[in-house]
Amino acid sequence: MALHIALALALIETLALSLVLAAWAKSVPGARLLIVFLLGVATWVVGNELPNWWGIEMTGPALALLATVPLTSAAFFHFCTIFVERPARSAVAWVYALAAVATLLSLIVRPGDFVHFEAFTGVEWVVVPNRVGWITSLVWATSAAAGMWVLGCAFWQSRQAMQRRQIAAVGLACGWGLACTSGYGFAALGIPQYPWQVLAFPAYPLILVYGILRYKVLVANVWARRALAWAILLLLGLLVVPLTVLLPVESRWLTAGLVAAVCLSLAGPARRLAERLVYPGGTPTAQDLEAWRLALASAPSMGQLAQSASALLSQRMGLPVRVVIDAADESGDDGPVLVCLRQGLKWQTRLEGFEQAPPGPQHLAALFGAVLAETAAQVDLAAAAASRERDRQLQARLAELGALAASVAHDMRNPLNVIAMAVAFAPEDTRQEVRTQIARMSRLADDLLDYAKPWQVRLEDFDLTQHIVGITRHFADVELGPGLSQPLRLRADPARLDQALGNLLANARVAAGERRVQVDAERVADRIHVHVCDDGPGVPADLRDRLFEPFASRSPGGTGLGLAIVARIMAAHGGQVALTERAPWSSCFTLTFPETR
């Protein structure tokens, strides 16, 4: 009878846990495969119990259900590969194929029979495999072992403590399940031993699912804390019962009252003990806060600060906590999130997804958030100071370059005029070549002066579409994109915009040759993008990283300052220029303006 009760509990648990996992499928990698595995476990339970429920005449359907065990084991192997994020499609395909063959074989050829085994007290019928049944058992055991091997390899190779704990929890749960079901091997091998380990089988689905959800869904820890607290109180009550023999009067009511009084008095300590076991870390001390400050202070940027904070808090709380710092996109999984945002001149934090957590972990996360906000403010100040220093150094270099450029331009123009006069009576082709080269050198001097001089922009409100249409009139072969079919209001310096677009269009026409060049514009969120694209040969890979640096040019005969000047124009507007990808164009330069109203 005890075995029947244990298997019935396991059946109810697997079905209930399948529904729970279906509700939280988005939070758990491979959750649907785990549901399939749990339903397979339920099928195994029904297959073993069907003759005991409705008689030996149900042997055929029961053996058909047990024939699907290899597929259940294959689903477990597939789940393991996804859970540890190590997909192995070929191996999964082979395991499924082998399981399908074994299942088909067991459906065609009877894999065993149900017999009465006296050692299994209280159980009428127990399945005993024949040769085909042993083949099927070997297949599902091999698939299960392969899944455990995947977990073991991932555990050994992982360098993340959190991931190792997750894998270890799943591996231990699976080991528990194999140990429990091994009791049925006594009947298969003819060992006259009662399968005591099967009585612990109802705990297997709970341990397995909790081992997975423990680090994925915070509310699972809430239920685990409650269950553990009740288990501790139940154990305390059982320990009190033998002590009631010391009472002067024997009374069931008195015994029950004593047990209830003990449980009520120890309910608080039991709850706190369960909370400490489920949420390791305890209350942070002053040393903990100082250690967190030191660990976070070494982060040089907000991105690395978020990574360090997430690792520290996750390690302390025993479950993964995502940290988001000064980001507009706070979307992600359903797990707990610590958000740190700038509010005016101050940095503040808030907790998301901690609603189901008890006060202790919430307090821990709030204290950590206070330390994170202090560090974020320091990193922000350091970044601002570094930016100001870079701007100061840049202005100093540009001032030096401007002085040099003015001197070079002045000293260069007189010799150029002399050269032009010296070739006045030379052949026409010689004079033309000299004029071309003099014009190139003059353009280089003008660009150098323009790049190095102090910059100011005079912002005006105007219709960007109409302005671009006016510019492209000077470039007859330039197409207008569909985004310019409607007005687009922009606040910018029209003269500087003309200069930037002129440089980009000149480069695009040279690169495209006789191919197409297009200008387009669009508004995306709070930005306005202007695209200048061509279908020429594209930008060489070795030039992409330094494309907007001075004297980097993709055009033969170019000065190498055109794109650098465009970059300075956009920086003066608070925007940027970038080389982007836009099908079907081979090259596309995008000017991004902040939209100011």
C-alpha positions in Angstrom: 0.0 0.0 0.0 2.9 2.4 0.8 4.3 2.0 -2.7 0.9 2.8 -4.3 0.5 5.9 -2.1 4.0 7.1 -3.0 3.5 6.6 -6.8 0.0 8.3 -6.6 1.6 11.3 -4.9 4.3 11.4 -7.6 1.7 11.3 -10.3 -0.3 14.2 -8.8 2.9 16.2 -8.3 4.2 15.7 -11.9 0.9 16.8 -13.4 0.7 19.8 -11.1 4.3 20.8 -11.7 3.8 20.5 -15.4 1.1 23.2 -15.1 3.3 25.4 -13.0 6.2 25.1 -15.5 3.8 26.0 -18.4 2.9 29.2 -16.6 6.6 30.1 -16.1 7.9 28.7 -19.4 9.4 32.0 -20.5 11.7 32.2 -17.4 13.2 28.7 -17.8 15.3 27.6 -20.8 13.9 24.3 -22.1 10.8 24.5 -19.9 8.6 22.8 -22.5 11.0 19.9 -22.8 11.0 19.6 -19.0 7.2 19.5 -19.2 7.4 16.6 -21.7 9.8 14.8 -19.3 7.5 15.2 -16.4 4.6 13.9 -18.4 6.8 11.0 -19.4 7.4 10.3 -15.7 3.6 10.4 -15.1 3.2 8.0 -18.0 5.8 5.6 -16.3 3.9 5.8 -13.0 0.6 5.0 -14.8 2.2 2.2 -16.7 3.4 0.5 -13.5 0.2 1.0 -11.6 -2.5 0.3 -14.3 -2.7 -3.5 -13.6 -2.9 -2.8 -9.8 -5.7 -0.2 -10.4 -7.9 -2.1 -12.9 -6.6 -5.7 -13.0 -4.1 -7.8 -14.8 -6.2 -7.5 -18.0 -4.7 -4.0 -18.4 -1.2 -5.6 -19.0 -1.3 -4.6 -22.8 -2.0 -0.9 -22.3 0.4 -0.8 -19.3 3.3 -2.2 -21.3 2.5 0.2 -24.2 2.8 3.1 -21.8 6.1 1.7 -20.4 7.4 1.4 -24.0 7.6 5.2 -24.2 10.2 5.5 -21.4 13.1 5.8 -23.9 11.4 8.9 -25.4 11.1 10.4 -22.0 14.8 9.8 -21.4 15.6 11.3 -24.8 13.6 14.4 -23.8 15.6 14.6 -20.6 18.9 14.5 -22.6 17.5 17.2 -25.0 16.6 19.4 -21.9 20.1 19.0 -20.4 21.7 20.3 -23.6 19.4 23.4 -23.7 19.6 24.0 -19.9 23.4 24.3 -20.0 23.2 26.3 -23.3 25.3 23.7 -25.2 23.1 22.7 -28.1 24.1 19.5 -29.8 21.7 19.0 -32.7 23.3 15.9 -34.2 23.6 14.2 -30.8 20.0 15.0 -29.9 18.8 13.7 -33.3 20.6 10.4 -32.7 19.3 10.0 -29.2 15.7 10.6 -30.4 16.2 8.2 -33.3 17.5 5.5 -31.0 14.7 6.1 -28.5 12.1 5.9 -31.3 13.5 2.6 -32.5 13.5 1.1 -28.9 9.9 2.3 -28.4 8.8 0.9 -31.7 10.5 -2.4 -30.9 8.7 -2.6 -27.5 5.4 -1.9 -29.1 5.8 -4.6 -31.7 7.4 -7.3 -29.4 6.2 -7.8 -25.9 8.9 -6.3 -23.6 8.0 -8.3 -20.4 5.2 -9.2 -18.2 3.5 -8.3 -14.9 4.1 -10.9 -12.1 3.4 -11.2 -8.4 6.7 -10.6 -6.5 6.4 -11.5 -2.9 9.2 -9.1 -1.7 7.1 -6.2 -2.8 4.7 -6.3 0.1 1.3 -4.8 -0.7 1.9 -4.7 -4.4 -0.1 -7.1 -6.5 1.6 -6.8 -9.9 5.2 -5.8 -10.8 6.6 -5.6 -14.3 9.6 -7.9 -15.1 11.3 -7.3 -18.4 12.4 -9.9 -20.9 15.2 -9.6 -23.5 13.4 -6.9 -25.4 12.6 -5.1 -22.2 16.2 -5.1 -21.2 17.2 -3.6 -24.5 14.6 -0.9 -24.0 15.9 -0.3 -20.4 19.5 -0.1 -21.7 18.4 2.6 -24.3 16.7 4.8 -21.7 19.5 4.3 -19.2 22.1 5.3 -21.8 20.1 8.4 -22.7 19.8 9.4 -19.0 23.5 8.8 -18.5 24.3 10.9 -21.5 22.2 13.7 -20.0 24.0 13.4 -16.7 27.3 13.5 -18.6 26.2 16.8 -20.3 25.4 18.3 -16.9 28.7 17.0 -15.5 30.8 18.4 -18.3 29.1 21.8 -18.1 29.6 21.9 -14.3 33.3 21.1 -14.7 33.9 23.6 -17.5 31.8 26.5 -16.0 33.6 29.3 -14.2 30.5 30.9 -12.9 29.6 30.0 -9.4 25.9 30.6 -10.0 25.7 28.4 -13.0 27.6 25.7 -11.3 25.1 25.7 -8.4 22.2 25.5 -10.9 23.7 22.5 -12.7 24.6 20.8 -9.4 21.0 21.2 -8.2 19.6 19.6 -11.3 22.2 16.9 -11.3 21.6 16.0 -7.6 17.8 15.9 -8.3 18.3 13.6 -11.2 20.6 11.3 -9.1 17.8 11.2 -6.5 15.3 10.2 -9.1 17.5 7.4 -10.5 18.2 6.1 -7.0 14.5 6.0 -6.2 13.4 4.2 -9.4 16.2 1.7 -9.0 14.0 -0.2 -6.5 12.1 -1.7 -9.4 15.3 -3.3 -10.5 15.0 -5.7 -7.5 12.0 -7.4 -9.2 13.7 -7.4 -12.6 16.8 -9.0 -11.2 14.9 -11.3 -8.8 16.4 -9.8 -5.6 14.1 -10.5 -2.7 14.3 -7.0 -1.2 11.5 -4.4 -0.5 12.1 -1.3 -2.6 12.3 1.2 0.3 13.9 3.9 -2.0 10.7 4.1 -4.1 8.9 5.6 -1.1 11.1 8.7 -1.5 10.1 9.0 -5.2 7.4 11.7 -4.6 10.2 14.1 -3.5 11.9 13.7 -6.9 9.7 15.9 -9.1 9.6 18.6 -6.4 13.4 18.6 -6.0 14.0 18.6 -9.8 11.6 21.4 -10.6 12.7 23.5 -7.6 16.4 23.0 -8.5 15.6 24.5 -11.8 13.2 27.3 -10.7 15.3 28.1 -7.6 17.5 30.4 -9.7 14.9 31.5 -12.3 11.7 32.3 -10.6 11.7 34.2 -7.3 8.2 33.0 -6.2 9.5 29.4 -6.2 11.7 30.3 -3.3 8.8 31.8 -1.4 6.9 28.5 -1.6 10.1 26.6 -0.7 10.6 28.8 2.3 7.0 28.2 3.5 7.3 24.4 2.9 10.6 24.2 4.7 9.3 26.2 7.7 6.3 23.8 8.0 8.6 20.8 7.7 10.8 22.2 10.5 7.7 22.8 12.7 6.4 19.3 11.9 9.8 17.8 12.9 9.7 19.8 16.1 6.2 18.5 16.9 7.3 14.9 16.3 10.2 15.4 18.6 8.0 16.8 21.4 5.5 13.9 21.3 7.9 11.4 23.0 8.5 13.9 25.8 4.8 13.9 26.7 5.4 10.7 28.8 6.9 13.1 31.4 3.6 14.8 31.9 1.9 13.9 35.2 -1.4 13.2 33.5 -1.9 11.2 30.3 -4.2 13.1 28.0 -4.4 13.4 24.3 -5.8 16.9 24.6 -2.9 17.9 26.9 -0.4 16.3 24.5 -1.9 18.1 21.5 -1.9 21.4 23.4 1.7 21.0 24.3 2.7 20.2 20.7 0.7 23.2 19.5 2.2 25.5 22.1 5.8 24.4 21.1 5.1 24.9 17.4 3.5 28.3 17.9 6.4 29.5 20.1 9.0 28.3 17.6 7.1 29.4 14.5 9.2 32.6 14.2 12.6 31.0 14.7 11.6 28.2 12.2 10.5 30.8 9.6 13.8 32.7 10.0 15.8 29.5 9.8 14.0 28.5 6.6 14.6 32.0 5.2 18.3 31.7 5.9 18.5 28.3 4.3 16.5 29.3 1.2 18.0 32.8 0.9 21.7 32.5 2.0 23.6 35.6 2.8 22.0 36.9 6.0 22.0 40.5 7.1 24.8 42.6 5.6 27.3 44.0 8.0 29.4 47.2 7.9 32.3 45.1 6.5 30.0 43.8 3.8 29.0 47.3 2.7 32.7 48.4 2.7 33.6 45.3 0.7 30.9 46.1 -1.9 32.1 49.7 -2.2 35.6 48.6 -2.8 34.6 46.0 -5.4 32.3 48.4 -7.3 34.7 51.3 -7.2 37.1 49.5 -9.6 34.5 49.6 -12.4 35.7 52.1 -15.1 32.3 52.4 -16.9 28.6 52.1 -16.2 28.4 48.9 -18.3 31.1 47.2 -16.2 29.6 48.6 -13.0 26.3 46.9 -13.9 28.1 43.6 -14.5 30.1 43.7 -11.3 27.0 44.7 -9.3 24.9 41.9 -10.8 27.6 39.3 -10.0 28.0 40.6 -6.4 24.3 40.7 -5.6 23.6 37.4 -7.3 26.3 35.7 -5.4 25.1 37.1 -2.1 21.4 36.3 -2.6 22.0 32.9 -4.1 19.9 33.6 -7.3 20.5 35.7 -10.4 19.7 39.3 -10.1 19.9 41.6 -13.1 21.2 45.1 -12.6 20.3 47.9 -15.0 22.1 51.3 -14.8 20.8 54.5 -16.5 19.2 52.5 -19.4 16.0 53.3 -21.1 15.4 49.6 -22.0 14.7 47.8 -18.7 13.0 44.8 -20.4 14.2 41.3 -19.9 13.2 38.1 -18.2 10.8 37.8 -15.3 13.6 37.6 -12.7 14.4 40.2 -10.0 16.0 43.4 -11.3 17.8 46.2 -9.5 17.3 49.4 -11.5 19.7 52.4 -10.9 18.7 55.7 -12.6 19.7 59.3 -12.5 17.0 61.5 -11.0 18.1 65.1 -11.6 21.5 65.4 -9.9 21.1 62.3 -7.8 21.2 58.6 -8.5 18.4 56.4 -7.1 17.6 52.7 -7.2 14.4 50.7 -7.2 13.6 47.0 -6.9 11.5 45.2 -9.6 10.4 41.6 -9.3 11.1 41.5 -5.5 7.4 41.6 -4.6 7.3 37.9 -3.6 10.6 38.1 -1.7 10.5 38.2 2.2 11.6 41.4 4.0 15.2 40.1 4.6 16.2 39.7 0.9 14.4 43.0 0.1 16.4 44.8 2.8 19.6 43.3 1.5 18.9 44.3 -2.0 17.9 47.9 -0.9 21.2 48.3 1.0 23.2 47.0 -1.9 21.2 49.5 -4.1 22.3 52.4 -1.9 25.9 51.4 -2.3 25.4 51.0 -6.1 23.8 54.5 -6.3 26.8 56.1 -4.5 29.2 54.3 -6.8 27.2 55.2 -10.0 27.4 58.9 -9.0 31.2 58.6 -8.6 31.6 56.8 -11.9 29.4 59.5 -13.5 31.5 62.3 -12.1 34.7 60.6 -13.1 33.4 60.1 -16.7 32.3 63.7 -16.9 35.7 64.9 -15.6 37.5 62.6 -18.2 35.3 64.0 -20.9 36.1 67.6 -20.0 39.8 66.7 -19.9 39.6 65.1 -23.4 37.7 68.2 -24.7 40.4 70.5 -23.2 43.2 68.5 -24.8 41.4 68.4 -28.1 40.9 72.1 -28.1 44.6 72.6 -27.2 45.7 70.4 -30.1 43.3 72.1 -32.5 44.6 75.5 -31.5 48.1 74.3 -32.2 47.0 72.8 -35.5 45.2 76.0 -36.4 48.2 78.1 -35.9 50.3 75.7 -37.9 47.7 75.5 -40.6 47.4 79.3 -40.9 51.2 79.6 -41.2 51.4 76.8 -43.8 48.5 78.1 -45.8 50.0 81.6 -45.9 53.5 80.4 -46.8 52.2 78.0 -49.4 49.9 80.3 -51.5 52.7 82.6 -52.6 54.9 79.8 -54.1 51.7 78.4 -55.8 51.1 81.7 -57.5 54.7 81.8 -58.7 54.3 78.3 -60.1 51.1 79.2 -61.9 52.8 82.2 -63.5 55.9 80.2 -64.4 53.9 77.8 -66.5 51.8 80.4 -68.3 53.5 79.7 -71.7 53.8 76.0 -71.2 51.7 73.5 -73.3 48.0 73.4 -72.4 48.0 69.9 -70.9 50.9 71.0 -68.6 49.1 74.1 -67.5 45.9 72.1 -66.9 47.8 69.6 -64.7 49.4 72.4 -62.7 46.1 74.1 -62.2 44.5 70.8 -60.9 47.3 70.2 -58.5 47.3 73.9 -57.3 43.6 73.6 -56.7 44.0 70.5 -54.8 46.7 72.0 -52.5 44.5 75.1 -52.0 41.6 72.9 -51.1 43.8 71.1 -48.6 44.9 74.4 -47.0 41.2 75.5 -46.8 40.1 72.3 -45.3 42.9 72.3 -42.8 42.1 75.8 -41.7 38.4 74.9 -41.5 39.0 71.8 -39.4 41.4 73.5 -37.0 39.6 76.8 -36.3 37.2 77.3 -33.3 33.7 76.1 -34.0 30.3 77.6 -33.4 26.9 76.6 -34.8 24.0 79.0 -35.3 20.9 77.0 -34.8 17.7 77.7 -36.8 14.4 76.0 -37.3 13.7 75.0 -40.9 12.2 72.3 -43.1 14.9 69.6 -43.6 13.1 68.1 -46.6 13.0 71.4 -48.5 16.6 72.2 -47.5 17.9 68.9 -48.9 15.9 69.3 -52.1 17.6 72.7 -52.6 21.1 71.2 -52.0 20.6 68.3 -54.4 19.7 70.7 -57.2 23.5 71.1 -57.6 23.9 67.4 -57.9 21.7 66.3 -60.8 22.4 62.6 -60.5 21.5 62.3 -56.8 18.2 60.6 -56.0 15.8 61.5 -53.2 14.6 58.8 -50.8 10.9 58.1 -49.8 11.5 59.8 -46.4 11.8 63.2 -48.1 8.2 63.1 -49.4 6.9 64.9 -46.3 8.2 67.8 -44.2 10.7 67.2 -41.4 11.3 70.0 -39.0 14.9 70.3 -37.8 16.8 72.7 -35.6 20.4 73.0 -36.9 22.9 75.3 -38.5 21.9 75.4 -42.3 25.3 76.5 -43.5 27.1 73.7 -41.6 24.5 71.2 -42.8 25.2 72.3 -46.3 28.9 71.7 -45.7 28.4 68.3 -44.2 26.0 67.1 -46.9 28.3 68.6 -49.6 31.3 66.6 -48.4 29.3 63.4 -48.1 27.7 63.8 -51.6 31.0 64.6 -53.2 32.6 61.5 -51.6 29.6 59.4 -52.6 29.6 60.6 -56.3 33.4 59.8 -56.5 32.9 56.4 -54.9 29.8 55.4 -57.0 31.2 56.5 -60.3 28.3 56.0 -62.8 26.2 54.1 -60.2 23.4 55.4 -57.9 23.6 57.9 -55.1 20.7 58.6 -52.8 19.8 61.0 -50.0 17.0 60.1 -47.5 15.8 61.2 -44.1 13.6 59.9 -41.3 12.5 60.5 -37.8 13.1 57.7 -35.3 11.9 58.3 -31.7 13.5 61.6 -30.7 16.2 61.6 -33.4 16.4 62.7 -37.0 18.6 60.7 -39.4 19.9 61.8 -42.7 21.3 59.1 -44.9 23.7 59.6 -47.9 24.1 56.2 -49.6 25.8 54.9 -52.8 26.2 51.5 -54.4 29.9 51.9 -55.2 32.6 49.4 -54.1 32.1 50.1 -50.4 34.5 51.2 -47.7 37.7 49.1 -47.3 37.8 47.1 -44.1 41.2 48.6 -43.1 39.7 52.1 -43.3 36.5 51.6 -41.3 37.9 52.1 -37.8 39.7 55.4 -38.7 37.3 56.7 -41.3 36.4 59.9 -39.4 40.0 60.7 -38.3 41.9 63.5 -40.1 43.7 62.5 -43.3 41.9 59.2 -43.7 40.3 59.1 -47.2 38.7 56.5 -49.5 38.7 58.9 -52.5 41.7 59.2 -54.8 43.0 62.7 -54.7 41.0 63.5 -51.5 42.4 65.6 -48.7 41.4 63.2 -46.0 39.7 66.0 -44.0 36.2 65.9 -45.5 34.7 63.2 -43.2 36.7 64.6 -40.2 35.0 67.9 -40.8 31.6 66.2 -41.0 32.3 64.5 -37.7 33.1 67.9 -36.1 30.0 69.5 -37.5 27.8 66.7 -36.0 29.6 66.8 -32.7 28.9 70.6 -32.5 25.2 69.8 -33.0 25.2 67.2 -30.3 24.8 64.4 -32.8 27.0 62.0 -34.7 27.9 60.6 -38.1 28.4 56.9 -38.6 28.9 54.4 -41.4 25.7 52.3 -41.4 24.2 49.3 -43.2 21.1 50.0 -45.4 20.1 47.5 -48.0 20.7 47.5 -50.9 23.4 50.2 -50.7 27.1 49.2 -50.3 28.0 52.3 -48.4 25.7 54.6 -46.3 26.7 57.5 -44.1 24.1 58.5 -41.5 23.9 61.9 -39.8 22.0 61.7 -36.5 20.6 65.0 -35.1 18.9 65.2 -31.7 15.4 66.5 -32.1 15.0 69.8 -30.3 11.6 71.5 -30.1 
